[in-house]
Amino acid sequence: MRDYDVVHCFSYYSNIYDVLAPVCFLLRVPLVAQAQGIYPSISGTRYVRKLFTLRLTHRLAPLTRYEASFAMRRFRLDRNRMVVVPNFVTPKDYVFSDREEARAALKLGKADFVVLTVCRLVPEKGVQTLIRAASRLRDVPELKVVVVGDGPYRAALEELVKNLGLEVVVRFDGWVHGRQVGLYYSSADCFVLASYEESFGIVLLEALMYGLPVIASDTWGAREILGEKLPDFLYPVGDEVTLAEKIRRVYLDKEVKEMFGRMGRELVLERFNPESVYRRLEDVYRAALRRNRGMRCDSHG
């Protein structure tokens, strides 16, 4: 461990962090720690341990301002210990296809109004809320809800679709690998992320990069991405009625699509590009090194 200038840990909520933090502290190796993933339930002795170990790092780097505020309150941390470092996307990694060609490849109709969601199929991702919202949009004859992803909750979701009589409306396409996902974004009219909790939600960045209108439940990640410029497209978690209303708005109002086409990609390239995120991390690393050198000089003075 002494051979490293800086150590970076990707989850300060993990158990491995609680081992790593005191080791780095004792060896005087600067530690930077991020919070990838949803905040877990922490109580009892584990909570007490976190109160101690979270104070041993040089910087904690949550993905959003809301995660930072939560961690400061929950673990009584100083603001100076926090620096927000978001996720990012690299546009060159994605394939942008002609809309009609993408629809033909995916066997979607030219006139379909395609609502896309991309996620792991577990209850926390809230696909059930999207399906129930679709049941309130039966007067939209062109509606097609395309679910990309798989997981242990798929059978329950398929049963819900059957019970609501939406077999013609909702389809499950399973996992889509690599650059193939670009066909789905290119063919869609609207993107929905209905999560009950979401630390960030990189699929939101992907959808915005393709110029899609994005509707998302009001979680930490969605608020960080949409909250400043596009707050009207957040809805209360689990609220199928409001979600249906917002999907209907996208369906009826062509100006919404034009607005997202102008602002979505610009937002991603401005705030969530790799260069700006790397620069922020480099600044954190340099500050950690300067502070560590200062501490070592003081100890030898």
N, C-alpha and C positions, 0 to 999 in steps of 0.2 A: 504493500500500500504506500510505503514511503516514496516509491519511485514515481508516483503520480503527482502532477502539479495541482489538478482539480479532480474531484470525483463528482459525477452526476448520477443521481438516483431518480428513476422515473416514477416512483410512487411513494410519497412520504406517509401514506396511510398503510403501507405494507409492513409486515413483520420484519422483513429483511432490513428495512430502513432503521428500525429500532436497534439492530445490531451494528449497522454501518455507521450511524451517527456518532455514538460514543468512541468507536475505533478511530474515526477520522479526527474527532476532537482531541483525543489523547495523542495522536501522531501529528497533530497540527497540519493536517491536509484539508484544505477548504472543501466543503461539501455543498453542492447545489442540488435541490430536490424539487421535482415537479409532482403534480397530482393528476396522473392519467387515470380516468375511470371515475365511476360514481363514488361519492363519499359513503363509506361503509358505516354500519352501526357500531359505534365504539363506546364502551362503557366499562365500569369497574376498574380492575387493575390495568387493563389495556389503556383506558383513558388517562389514568394517572401516569402511565409510562409515556404516553404521547405528550403530556404536559411538560415532561422533562426533555425528551429527545428532540422535539420540534424546536427547542431553544439552542440546540447544539449545531445547527446548520448555519452556513454563511447566509444563504438566501433560500427562501421557499418560493417556488415559481408556479403558482396556480394558473389554470388556463383562462380564467375570467375574473373580472373585478368582483363578481358576486361570490365566487368561491373564496376569493381573498377575504372579503368582508365576513363571510361565514366562519372561516378558519380563525380569524382574529378574535371574533366573539367567542367561539366554541372553546378555543384553547388559550385565550387571553394573551395573544401575541401582539408585539409592537408592529405598527405599520411599516417601519423601516426594514423589517425582516422580509417584507413581501415585494415581489416584482411580478407583474402579470406577463406571461409568455404564452401567447395563443398557439393553436395549431395552424397549419397552412396547407395550401395545395399548390402544385406546380402545373400550370396549364398545359405544358408540352407533354405531360403524361396522359392526357385524355384525347380521345378521338371525337371530333365534331363532325357529324354526318348530316347529309341533307335530310330534312324532315320526312319527305315522302318516301325516300329510299329506306330510311330507318323504320318507318311504319310498315312498309311492305315486307321488310326482313322479319319483323316481329308479328306479322299477321294482324295488324291493327288497321281499322278503316280510316280513310282520308278524313271523314267527317266526325270521327270519334272525339269526344272531349276526354282526354287521358289524364287521370290523376295518378301520379307515381309516388310510391314510397319505397325506400331502400333501407333495410334494417334487418337485424337478427330477430327471429320470431320468438320472442319471450314476452310475458305479460307487461313488463316494464316499458316496452317500446310502444304500447298503446295502439297497435293496429286495430284492436277491437273497437276503439273509439272512432277510427276512420271508417270502419265497416258500418257501424251504426249511423254515422253521419251520412254515408251513401244511401242508407235506407230512407233517409229524409229527402233525397233528391230524385225520387222516382219520376218526377216531371221533367227531368233532363234526359231525354231519350238516348242521347249520344254518349252518356256517361260510361266510362270504363275506368275501373280502379285496378292498377297493376301493382302487385306486391312482389318486389325483388328481395329475396333473402330466404333463409330457412332457419329451423330451430325447433325446440321441443314443443312450442305452443302452436305449431302449424295445424295439427289435427283439430284442435279446439277452434281455431279461427275458421277453418273450412266448415266445421259443423255450424258455427254461427252464420256463415254465409248461406248455408243450406236452410237453416231455420228461418232466416229473413227473406228467403226467396231471391237471392241476389247472384245466383250462379252465372247468369249471363253478364252481370255487371263486373264482378270481382274475379280476377284470375291470379293464381300464384305461379310465378315463374322460377322459384327456387333460387339457388346461388348463381350469380353471374360473375364470371371470373375476368380479372384483368381489364383490358381496354374495351371489352365487349359491353361494359356498363354504359359506355358513351352512346350506344344505340338507344338505350332507354331514355336517357336524358334528352337526346336529340328529338325523340318522338313525342315527348310529353307536352301537355299544356299547363300543368301545374304540379308542384311538388308539395307533399305533406310529410311532416315529421311529428308524430302524435305522442311522443314519449311522455311517460309519467315523471321521469327524471333523466337529465342529460347533462353531463359535465361539459360537453362542447357540441358535438354533432357535426363532424366533418362533411357529412352528406349535404348539409345546408350550404356549405361553401361550394361543393360540386354543382348543386342545382343552380345557385346564383351565377356561377361561372358560365353555365349554359343559357343564361338569360331567362330562366323560368320564374314565374311567380311562386313564391315560397310562403307557405302557411305552416306555423309551428306552434306547439304548446309552449306556454310561458315558463320555460326552464332556464337555468343559469346559462347554458350554452346558446340557446336561441335568443335570449335577451341580449347577450353580449354581441351577437352577430347582427340581429335585426333591430334591436331596441332603439338605437339612435336615429336611424334614417327611415326605418320601415316598421314602426311599432304597431301600426294598424293590422298587421298580419300575424300578430301573436294572439292566442286565445287561451282561456283558462284551462289548465290541465284537466282532461277527462270530460270536457264540455262538448258533447257531440252536436248539440243544437247550434252553438256559436260556430263550431267548425263547419257545419253544413252551410251556414249563412255566408261564411267567408269563401268557401268553394263556389257557391252560387255567384258571389260578387265577381270572382275571377271569370266565371263562365259568361256572365252578362256584360262585363265592362272591358272592352278591348283596350282601353287606356291603361288598365292595370298591367297587362302584358307588355305594353310599350314602355311603361315606367320601369318595370323590372329589367327589361331589355337594355335600357339606358343605364340604370343604376347598379344592377346586380353584379355584373362583371367588374365594373369600376370599383365597387366596394371591396370585392375580393382582392383585386390587384393592388389596391391602396393599403389595406390593413392586414391582409392575411397572405402575403407573398413570402417565399422562403428567404429572400434577401433581408427584409426588415426583421423577421424573426431571428435569423442567424445573427444579425447585428446586435439585437437586444441580448441574446445569449452571450455573445462575445463581450459585451459591456459588463455583464454580470461576472463572467469568468475573470476579466481583467481586474475588476474591483476586488474580487476575492483574492487574487494573487497579490495585489498591492497591500491589502489589509494583512494578509498572512506574512508578507515580508516585513511589514512594520512591526508586527507582533514578535517575530523572531529577532529583529534588531533590538527591540526593547528588552527581550529576555537575555540577550548577550551583552547589553549595555552595562 
